[in-house]
Amino acid sequence: MSDYSIWVCEYSYVKDYHKSGVLYGAHNQGHVKLPYCYVVIKGRDHIAMVDVGYNDKEYGKHLGDKFGVENWRSPKTVLGAIGITPEEVDTCFITHAHFDHFGNVEDFPNAKFYIQEREIAKWVWAMSLPDRMRWMMIAVDPGDIVRGVGLARDKRLVTVDGSVENVLPGIDLHAAFDSHTYGSMWVTVRNDGKEQSDDTWVLAGDLVYVFENISGPGGAVDLDKIYTPVGLAVGSQTNLVMATEEMMKQANYEAKRVIPVHEERIKDVFPSCTTSEGLRITEICLADGETSKVSG
């Protein structure tokens, strides 16, 4: 029995991203393709998102151009490829407030948004600092934070403090404070609905960028390898490693079940297709009765 379908939907990409940005210490080791993606979870009469991408305008566009983002497409176009409209999305889990994850809230008018209280509060604090300290804001659009506060005013933002079970049936939130960002979190889907699940998927946000963050620099999935944290963090590399251990534990140490949304090679692990827009859809699992969006 599977309650939910899960798809990773690419909405743009960076062709040549410095490897040291995704893998700590990988200096002068070249570049990787970095897909920009969000996750769609469908089932139990809900359509949920993990992150919402960014809006390709104003400062969001400035950051996208700065990081070399190409082939940006709107949620209407991207979600349309799996038969969903942005208006149908009722829940959005924001793993952290970097521009490519929290920058498109206006495109989801009927959704309630969940974010760690520490995440949004600390970005307000960081915005208040002198300009000489703005490195901390390197991937944040201040307008996204303001729009997040607007969601709170409209009673559409839920700030959580730490881990929360069953935000939707079988879907839990887990905090990773002072890691990639001040209040990062990841999402687990217990797809059999059981408290002690044998079918858990871990949606890692940016706590894991690529397979090597779990398997070590050699790349092979082997528990004798060491975790290698992501290269970009305003918090602690130690906290990143500890979060990786907890995610792996929740996945019963099946590395395949920890989904790194920025990883181009997930197309080699799960069924995938490329849309007419030149963007990838990866199908992690299907709910009972759901039809595949990547085959036939």
PAMARMI-298116 format. One line per field, with one value per residue: chain; x, y, z of N, C-alpha, C, CB in turn; residue in three letters. Coordinates in steps of 0.1 Angstrom, whole numbers. Atoms other than C-alpha are relative to their C-alpha. Glycine has a CB too. Layout:
<recs>
unit = (A;...)
n_xx = (X;...)
n_yy = (Y;...)
n_zz = (Z;...)
ca_xx = (X;...)
ca_yy = (Y;...)
ca_zz = (Z;...)
c_xx = (X;...)
c_yy = (Y;...)
c_zz = (Z;...)
cb_xx = (X;...)
cb_yy = (Y;...)
cb_zz = (Z;...)
code = (ala;...)
</recs>
This chain:
<recs>
unit = (A;A;A;A;A;A;A;A;A;A;A;A;A;A;A;A;A;A;A;A;A;A;A;A;A;A;A;A;A;A;A;A;A;A;A;A;A;A;A;A;A;A;A;A;A;A;A;A;A;A;A;A;A;A;A;A;A;A;A;A;A;A;A;A;A;A;A;A;A;A;A;A;A;A;A;A;A;A;A;A;A;A;A;A;A;A;A;A;A;A;A;A;A;A;A;A;A;A;A;A;A;A;A;A;A;A;A;A;A;A;A;A;A;A;A;A;A;A;A;A;A;A;A;A;A;A;A;A;A;A;A;A;A;A;A;A;A;A;A;A;A;A;A;A;A;A;A;A;A;A;A;A;A;A;A;A;A;A;A;A;A;A;A;A;A;A;A;A;A;A;A;A;A;A;A;A;A;A;A;A;A;A;A;A;A;A;A;A;A;A;A;A;A;A;A;A;A;A;A;A;A;A;A;A;A;A;A;A;A;A;A;A;A;A;A;A;A;A;A;A;A;A;A;A;A;A;A;A;A;A;A;A;A;A;A;A;A;A;A;A;A;A;A;A;A;A;A;A;A;A;A;A;A;A;A;A;A;A;A;A;A;A;A;A;A;A;A;A;A;A;A;A;A;A;A;A;A;A;A;A;A;A;A;A;A;A;A;A;A;A;A;A;A;A;A;A)
n_xx = (8;-7;9;-4;-10;-10;-7;-10;2;-10;6;-11;-12;-13;-8;-13;0;-13;2;-3;12;8;-8;-10;-14;-3;-5;-7;4;8;14;11;13;8;14;8;12;9;6;14;5;15;7;9;8;-8;-11;-10;-13;-12;-6;8;-8;-1;7;-10;3;-6;-12;-1;-7;-14;-8;-1;-10;-13;-4;0;12;5;13;10;14;9;6;11;-5;-7;10;9;-5;5;15;4;-1;-4;12;4;-10;5;-10;-13;-10;-11;-11;-8;5;-8;9;4;9;11;2;11;12;12;6;8;9;9;-8;-5;-14;-7;-14;-5;0;-13;-4;5;-4;-15;-2;4;-12;-11;3;-2;-14;-7;-2;-13;2;11;-3;10;12;-5;9;13;7;8;14;6;2;11;13;4;7;14;7;4;11;12;3;-4;-13;-1;-14;-1;-13;-5;7;14;6;13;5;10;-1;-12;-10;-6;-10;-11;-9;-15;-3;-14;-7;0;4;3;11;4;7;2;14;1;13;2;9;9;8;-3;-9;-13;2;-9;0;-2;-8;-6;-2;-11;-2;-15;-9;-7;1;-3;-2;-12;2;3;-9;-14;-5;-1;13;8;8;-7;0;-14;-5;4;8;-7;11;1;-11;5;7;-2;-1;-11;-1;4;14;4;-3;9;13;-1;2;14;7;-3;6;14;1;-6;-13;1;-4;9;12;-3;1;-6;8;-10;-9;3;0;11;6;-6;4;14;6;0;1;-3;12;-2;-8;-14;-1;2;10;-4;11;-6;10;13;11;8;10;-6;-7;-13;-1;-13;-1;11)
n_yy = (-12;-12;-11;-13;0;-11;-4;-11;-8;-10;-12;-7;7;-7;10;2;-5;5;12;-3;-5;11;10;-7;3;4;-12;2;13;-2;-5;9;-6;-1;-2;-7;8;2;14;1;11;1;11;-2;-12;-12;-2;-8;-3;-3;-12;-6;-6;-15;-8;-6;-15;-8;5;14;2;-4;11;10;-4;0;14;7;9;0;8;-1;1;-3;11;4;9;11;10;5;12;12;-1;-8;-14;-6;-2;12;3;-5;0;-2;1;-8;5;-12;-12;-4;-5;10;8;-7;-12;1;3;-6;9;11;-9;8;8;-4;2;4;-3;-1;-14;-5;-4;-13;-10;-3;-8;-14;-4;-2;-12;-12;-2;-9;6;8;13;6;13;10;-2;2;7;-4;-12;-6;0;13;0;-9;7;10;-7;-3;12;0;-10;6;12;11;5;7;2;11;0;13;11;1;12;0;-13;7;14;7;-10;-6;-10;2;-12;1;-14;-4;9;-8;-13;-1;9;9;12;10;6;15;5;14;3;10;-6;6;-7;6;3;7;-6;-15;-8;-12;-11;-6;-14;-2;7;9;-5;10;13;1;-5;12;11;-4;-5;11;1;12;1;9;-6;-2;-13;-11;-10;-12;-10;-9;-11;-13;0;-11;6;8;13;11;1;6;14;7;0;11;13;2;4;14;8;0;7;13;0;2;-13;-3;-6;-13;-6;-13;-6;-7;10;3;15;8;5;14;9;1;-2;-14;-4;-14;-6;-8;-12;4;2;14;5;13;6;7;11;-2;4;10;-5;-11;3;-6;-12;0;11;2)
n_zz = (0;1;-1;7;12;-2;12;0;12;3;6;6;-4;2;7;-5;-14;-6;-8;-14;-6;-3;-7;-8;2;14;6;13;5;11;-1;2;3;-12;3;-10;0;-12;-1;0;-8;3;-6;-12;3;-1;9;-8;6;-8;7;10;10;-1;11;9;2;-10;-6;3;13;-1;-6;10;10;-7;-1;13;2;14;4;-11;4;-11;-6;9;10;-6;-6;10;6;-8;-1;-12;0;-13;-8;-7;-11;-12;-11;4;-11;5;-7;-4;7;12;10;9;-7;-7;8;9;-8;6;10;-6;-7;-9;-8;-13;0;-12;-1;-14;-6;0;13;5;-10;2;13;-4;-7;9;8;-7;-3;9;13;0;-5;9;6;-4;9;13;8;-5;6;-11;3;-4;-14;-2;4;-10;-11;5;-2;-14;-2;6;-6;9;-4;-12;-4;-9;-8;-1;8;-1;6;6;5;8;-4;3;5;-11;2;-9;1;0;-3;1;9;13;-4;-14;-4;11;-4;11;0;2;4;-4;11;-4;-10;-13;-9;3;15;8;13;-2;9;-6;9;-8;2;3;-10;9;13;9;-7;-8;-14;-8;2;0;13;10;7;-2;-12;-8;-13;-5;4;-9;5;4;1;11;-1;-4;-13;-9;-13;-4;7;-9;0;13;-1;-9;7;9;-7;-4;12;4;-9;3;12;-3;6;14;6;11;-5;-3;13;1;12;9;6;14;3;-5;12;3;-11;0;13;3;14;3;6;12;-4;-2;-15;-4;-10;-6;-7;-12;-3;4;-8;6;9;8;12;1;8;8;9;9)
ca_xx = (0;13;-5;14;30;62;77;109;102;130;121;156;192;228;250;283;281;314;317;330;295;279;307;327;364;361;382;395;376;356;319;286;252;229;192;168;138;108;90;53;35;0;-23;-48;-68;-39;-14;17;50;84;97;83;113;118;101;121;116;131;157;149;159;190;201;192;213;241;242;239;204;191;157;135;99;69;51;21;42;63;33;12;35;22;-14;-15;-21;-6;-41;-46;-16;-29;3;38;67;96;129;147;144;171;157;154;132;110;107;75;48;25;20;3;-27;-46;-17;-8;30;51;85;107;102;139;144;123;132;170;167;149;179;204;187;192;229;254;261;297;281;258;277;251;224;243;214;184;160;148;116;109;112;88;63;66;57;27;17;17;-5;-29;-29;-13;20;26;59;70;97;115;100;63;45;16;13;-5;-12;21;41;65;88;123;146;183;191;223;233;228;208;196;164;166;143;137;104;97;68;58;42;26;10;26;43;72;73;89;84;98;110;133;131;163;160;196;209;220;229;244;250;285;272;260;285;317;339;342;305;296;268;287;282;320;323;321;295;308;286;274;298;275;264;258;258;279;293;290;253;250;267;245;214;226;229;194;180;198;185;149;155;168;202;189;207;183;155;172;163;187;166;197;212;212;218;186;174;197;181;144;121;124;116;125;96;92;107;139;133;133;105;116;91;101;70;34;3;-20;-41;-19;-7;29;38;71;63;40)
ca_yy = (0;34;66;92;97;118;136;157;185;204;241;254;245;258;240;246;250;248;214;229;245;211;191;205;207;199;228;230;198;213;218;199;205;217;212;236;215;212;181;173;150;138;116;113;141;165;180;193;208;207;242;264;276;313;340;351;388;416;405;369;372;391;362;337;355;359;321;313;298;288;276;289;279;289;265;265;250;227;212;210;183;160;172;196;233;256;264;228;228;231;227;239;228;253;236;269;304;306;323;291;275;302;327;317;318;341;314;291;312;284;269;270;273;257;269;267;298;301;302;332;350;347;360;391;394;390;416;441;437;462;457;445;414;406;375;356;369;356;334;352;376;400;403;366;372;401;381;353;378;388;352;353;384;365;335;313;308;282;286;255;249;217;184;179;146;142;177;158;121;102;134;147;177;176;205;209;241;260;238;248;277;288;268;243;213;181;162;125;107;75;60;31;53;34;50;26;27;3;27;61;86;115;147;164;199;213;193;169;182;152;115;120;140;106;82;102;115;81;82;46;40;23;27;24;57;90;116;147;178;203;232;261;266;295;271;242;213;192;199;190;156;149;158;134;106;112;112;80;65;74;58;26;34;29;58;56;67;100;123;151;174;192;159;155;117;108;103;72;58;65;65;99;118;151;174;194;223;204;198;166;149;121;98;86;65;61;60;31;37;66;65;71;106;96;65;57)
ca_zz = (0;-10;1;-19;-53;-52;-82;-84;-109;-125;-132;-143;-139;-137;-163;-147;-109;-89;-73;-41;-36;-34;-18;11;3;-34;-44;-80;-89;-117;-122;-121;-135;-107;-114;-96;-86;-62;-51;-56;-31;-42;-22;7;-9;-8;-32;-14;-24;-9;-18;-45;-66;-74;-94;-124;-119;-99;-74;-79;-115;-105;-83;-109;-135;-109;-104;-141;-140;-174;-189;-160;-164;-143;-119;-143;-170;-148;-129;-160;-172;-144;-148;-118;-115;-89;-77;-67;-43;-7;14;9;31;28;37;39;26;-1;-31;-52;-26;-11;-40;-57;-30;-50;-76;-51;-40;-21;-2;35;40;67;77;108;130;134;97;89;122;116;80;94;118;90;69;97;99;83;46;54;68;38;28;49;25;-5;-17;-1;-18;10;-9;-2;35;33;13;39;66;44;44;82;82;59;82;55;72;99;118;135;162;156;145;139;131;108;94;67;73;74;65;91;94;110;119;112;130;122;93;56;70;104;104;76;77;58;51;56;39;57;26;43;69;98;128;124;86;63;34;43;18;30;11;21;8;6;35;8;-26;-43;-37;-25;5;18;2;4;-24;-40;-49;-42;-18;10;47;52;34;53;50;32;39;14;6;14;50;73;102;112;91;122;123;86;93;122;102;75;100;112;77;69;101;92;58;75;60;25;7;-22;0;8;-21;-30;-53;-67;-79;-117;-115;-97;-133;-134;-102;-106;-137;-154;-186;-202;-211;-242;-222;-218;-180;-161;-142;-118;-104;-69;-62;-71;-49;-53;-84;-97;-133;-142;-155;-171;-191;-220)
c_xx = (9;-10;2;8;9;7;10;-1;11;-6;11;12;12;9;13;1;13;-3;2;-13;-9;7;11;14;3;5;7;-3;-11;-14;-10;-12;-9;-15;-7;-14;-9;-6;-15;-4;-15;-6;-8;-7;8;10;9;12;10;8;-8;8;1;-7;10;-2;7;12;2;7;14;8;1;10;14;5;0;-11;-5;-14;-10;-14;-9;-6;-12;5;6;-10;-9;5;-3;-15;-5;1;4;-12;-5;9;-6;10;14;10;13;12;9;-3;10;-10;-6;-10;-12;-4;-12;-14;-12;-6;-8;-11;-9;8;3;15;5;15;4;0;14;5;-4;5;15;3;-4;12;11;-2;3;14;7;4;13;-2;-10;4;-11;-13;3;-11;-15;-5;-8;-14;-8;-4;-12;-13;-3;-7;-15;-9;-5;-11;-13;-4;2;14;0;15;0;13;4;-8;-15;-5;-13;-6;-10;2;12;11;5;11;11;10;14;5;15;8;1;-5;-4;-10;-4;-8;-1;-14;1;-15;0;-11;-9;-9;3;9;14;-1;11;1;1;9;5;3;9;2;15;9;8;-1;2;3;12;-1;-3;11;14;5;1;-13;-8;-7;6;1;14;5;-4;-9;9;-11;0;10;-5;-8;3;1;12;1;-3;-15;-5;3;-10;-14;0;-2;-14;-9;2;-7;-15;-3;5;13;-1;2;-9;-12;2;2;7;-5;10;9;-5;-2;-11;-8;5;-5;-15;-5;-1;-3;3;-12;4;7;14;3;-4;-11;6;-10;6;-8;-14;-10;-8;-10;5;7;13;0;12;1;-13;-4)
c_yy = (12;12;11;-4;12;2;11;7;10;13;9;-7;10;-11;-3;7;-6;-12;3;6;-12;-11;7;-5;-4;11;-4;-14;1;4;-12;7;0;3;8;-7;3;-13;2;-13;0;-12;4;13;13;1;10;2;0;10;4;7;15;7;7;14;7;-6;-15;-3;4;-11;-12;2;0;-14;-8;-9;1;-7;0;-1;1;-13;-5;-10;-13;-10;-5;-12;-13;2;7;15;6;3;-12;-3;6;2;1;-1;7;-5;10;11;6;3;-11;-10;7;12;0;-1;6;-9;-11;7;-7;-9;6;-4;-3;3;0;15;6;4;14;11;4;7;14;6;3;12;13;3;10;-7;-8;-14;-8;-13;-10;1;-4;-7;3;12;6;1;-12;0;9;-6;-11;7;4;-12;-2;9;-6;-13;-12;-5;-6;-1;-11;0;-14;-10;0;-12;3;14;-3;-15;-7;9;8;10;-2;12;-4;14;3;-10;7;14;-1;-9;-9;-12;-10;-6;-15;-3;-15;-6;-12;4;-5;9;-5;-5;-8;6;15;6;13;10;10;15;2;-5;-10;5;-12;-14;-1;6;-12;-11;3;3;-11;-2;-13;0;-11;5;1;13;10;10;12;11;9;12;13;-2;13;-5;-9;-13;-12;-2;-6;-15;-7;-1;-11;-13;-2;-3;-14;-10;-2;-8;-15;-2;-4;14;4;7;15;8;13;7;7;-10;-4;-15;-8;-6;-14;-10;-2;2;15;2;14;6;7;13;-3;-1;-14;-2;-14;-5;-9;-12;4;-5;-11;6;12;-5;7;13;0;-12;0;13)
c_zz = (0;0;-9;-12;3;-14;3;-13;-2;-6;-7;4;-2;-7;6;14;7;10;15;7;5;9;8;-3;-14;-8;-13;-6;-11;3;-1;-5;13;-4;11;-1;13;-1;1;7;-2;7;13;-1;2;-12;7;-8;11;-7;-12;-11;2;-11;-8;-4;12;6;-1;-13;1;6;-9;-11;7;1;-13;-3;-14;-1;11;-6;12;6;-9;-11;5;5;-10;-6;7;3;13;-3;13;9;8;12;13;11;-7;12;-5;9;5;-9;-10;-12;-9;6;5;-9;-9;7;-6;-11;6;10;11;10;14;0;14;-1;15;4;0;-13;-4;10;-2;-13;2;7;-9;-9;7;3;-10;-13;0;4;-9;-7;5;-8;-14;-9;4;-7;12;-3;4;14;3;-4;10;12;-4;1;14;3;-5;6;-9;3;14;4;11;7;2;-8;3;-8;-6;-3;-10;4;-5;-5;12;-4;11;-2;0;2;-2;-8;-13;2;15;5;-11;6;-12;3;-1;-4;4;-9;3;11;14;8;-2;-14;-6;-14;1;-11;7;-11;6;-2;-4;10;-7;-14;-10;7;8;14;10;-2;1;-14;-10;-8;1;13;9;14;7;-4;11;-6;-3;-1;-12;2;5;13;8;14;1;-9;9;0;-13;0;9;-6;-11;6;4;-12;-4;10;-3;-12;2;-7;-15;-7;-11;4;5;-13;0;-13;-10;-8;-14;-2;6;-12;-3;11;0;-15;-2;-15;-1;-7;-12;3;3;15;4;10;5;9;11;3;-4;11;-7;-9;-9;-13;-1;-9;-9;-10;-9;-7)
cb_xx = (-9;9;0;8;-8;10;-9;14;-14;11;-7;0;2;7;2;11;-12;6;9;11;-7;-6;5;-3;4;-13;10;15;-5;-1;-3;-3;-8;5;-8;-1;4;-10;5;-7;4;-2;10;9;-12;8;-4;3;-1;8;15;-10;-6;15;-10;1;-15;-11;1;-14;-8;1;-7;-14;-3;-1;-9;13;-11;10;4;1;-3;-12;-5;-7;11;10;-7;-1;16;8;-5;10;-14;8;-11;0;14;-11;-1;2;3;-2;7;16;-2;10;7;11;7;5;12;2;2;4;11;9;-9;-9;13;-8;7;-3;4;14;-6;10;-5;-15;-2;8;-7;-13;4;2;-14;-7;8;13;1;10;-5;-3;14;-4;-5;12;2;1;-10;6;-2;9;12;2;3;13;8;1;8;12;3;2;-15;-1;11;-7;5;-2;-3;0;6;-7;0;-10;12;2;-12;-3;-5;6;-6;7;-3;5;-4;7;-8;-8;-13;-4;-12;13;-14;10;-9;4;-2;-3;7;7;-14;6;-5;3;-2;-4;-14;7;-7;13;-14;13;-3;2;-8;-4;11;13;1;11;-11;-13;-3;8;14;4;2;10;-15;15;-9;8;-6;13;-11;8;1;-14;5;-10;5;-12;-13;-1;15;5;-7;8;15;-1;-4;13;9;-5;3;15;2;-5;7;-10;9;-14;14;-3;-6;13;-15;16;-10;9;0;10;13;-9;2;15;4;-6;-14;14;-15;13;-7;-13;-7;9;-8;13;-14;14;-10;2;1;-3;-9;-7;-12;9;-9;10;0;11;1;-12)
cb_yy = (0;1;5;9;2;-4;4;-5;6;-5;7;15;-13;5;5;6;-5;12;-11;10;8;-7;-12;-2;-10;-6;8;2;-9;-13;11;-8;-8;11;-13;15;-15;12;-7;1;0;0;-11;1;0;0;6;-7;13;-13;-3;9;-3;4;10;-9;3;3;4;-7;9;12;-5;-2;14;6;-7;-7;3;-7;-14;13;-14;9;3;12;8;4;7;11;1;-1;-13;-4;6;13;6;-12;6;-10;-13;13;-15;15;-10;-3;11;-11;10;-7;-7;5;2;-11;6;13;-6;-9;7;-8;-3;-7;13;-15;14;-6;0;-11;-10;0;-5;-13;-6;0;-10;-13;0;-1;-13;6;11;7;0;11;-5;4;14;-9;-15;2;-4;13;3;-12;5;14;-6;-6;13;5;-13;3;13;-1;-1;5;11;-14;14;-14;8;-4;-14;13;-11;-8;8;2;-8;-9;9;-10;15;-14;8;-6;3;3;-14;-8;4;15;9;-6;3;-11;7;-7;2;-2;-2;-13;-3;-14;0;-11;13;-15;-4;2;3;-4;7;-7;8;15;-6;-15;10;4;-11;7;10;-6;-6;-11;6;-13;3;-12;-2;-4;-8;-12;4;7;4;-1;9;6;1;6;-12;11;-8;-5;0;3;13;6;-2;9;13;1;0;13;10;-2;5;14;6;-11;-9;-6;0;-13;-8;2;1;-1;9;9;-13;5;-5;9;9;1;6;10;-6;6;-3;1;9;4;7;10;11;-6;-1;2;-9;9;-4;-6;11;-8;4;8;3;-10;12;-1;-13;-5)
cb_zz = (12;-12;14;9;-13;11;-11;3;0;-9;10;4;-8;13;-14;-9;8;8;-5;1;-10;-12;-9;15;9;-7;9;2;11;-8;-11;13;-12;9;-2;-3;0;1;13;-14;15;-15;4;13;8;14;-14;14;-8;3;-3;5;-14;0;6;-13;-1;11;15;0;-11;10;13;-7;-5;13;10;-1;10;-9;-3;7;-7;-5;14;-6;-8;11;12;-10;-1;13;0;12;-5;-3;-8;-9;-3;5;8;-8;4;2;-8;0;11;-4;-9;-6;12;13;-8;-10;14;-6;-8;9;-9;-8;-7;11;-6;3;-7;1;14;6;-10;-1;14;1;-11;8;11;-8;-4;14;-1;7;-10;9;14;-10;5;15;1;0;0;15;-12;3;-14;-4;8;-8;-14;5;4;-14;-4;9;-8;-15;5;-14;0;0;6;-7;13;15;4;-6;10;9;-6;-15;-4;-11;-11;10;1;-3;12;-14;15;13;-2;-10;-9;4;4;-6;6;0;-11;12;-15;15;-13;4;-3;-2;14;10;-7;-2;-8;14;-13;8;-5;-4;13;-2;11;2;-3;-9;-11;-8;0;-4;-14;6;2;6;-14;-1;-3;-6;9;-4;-14;6;10;-13;13;-1;-14;-11;9;-1;3;15;-6;14;2;-11;5;13;-7;-8;13;8;-11;0;15;-1;-11;-4;8;-5;-5;-8;11;10;-5;-1;5;7;9;-9;5;8;-12;0;14;10;-1;3;-5;-8;10;-7;12;-5;7;6;-5;7;-9;12;15;-14;5;11;7;9;-12;-6;9;10;7;7)
code = (met;ser;asp;tyr;ser;ile;trp;val;cys;glu;tyr;ser;tyr;val;lys;asp;tyr;his;lys;ser;gly;val;leu;tyr;gly;ala;his;asn;gln;gly;his;val;lys;leu;pro;tyr;cys;tyr;val;val;ile;lys;gly;arg;asp;his;ile;ala;met;val;asp;val;gly;tyr;asn;asp;lys;glu;tyr;gly;lys;his;leu;gly;asp;lys;phe;gly;val;glu;asn;trp;arg;ser;pro;lys;thr;val;leu;gly;ala;ile;gly;ile;thr;pro;glu;glu;val;asp;thr;cys;phe;ile;thr;his;ala;his;phe;asp;his;phe;gly;asn;val;glu;asp;phe;pro;asn;ala;lys;phe;tyr;ile;gln;glu;arg;glu;ile;ala;lys;trp;val;trp;ala;met;ser;leu;pro;asp;arg;met;arg;trp;met;met;ile;ala;val;asp;pro;gly;asp;ile;val;arg;gly;val;gly;leu;ala;arg;asp;lys;arg;leu;val;thr;val;asp;gly;ser;val;glu;asn;val;leu;pro;gly;ile;asp;leu;his;ala;ala;phe;asp;ser;his;thr;tyr;gly;ser;met;trp;val;thr;val;arg;asn;asp;gly;lys;glu;gln;ser;asp;asp;thr;trp;val;leu;ala;gly;asp;leu;val;tyr;val;phe;glu;asn;ile;ser;gly;pro;gly;gly;ala;val;asp;leu;asp;lys;ile;tyr;thr;pro;val;gly;leu;ala;val;gly;ser;gln;thr;asn;leu;val;met;ala;thr;glu;glu;met;met;lys;gln;ala;asn;tyr;glu;ala;lys;arg;val;ile;pro;val;his;glu;glu;arg;ile;lys;asp;val;phe;pro;ser;cys;thr;thr;ser;glu;gly;leu;arg;ile;thr;glu;ile;cys;leu;ala;asp;gly;glu;thr;ser;lys;val;ser;gly)
</recs>
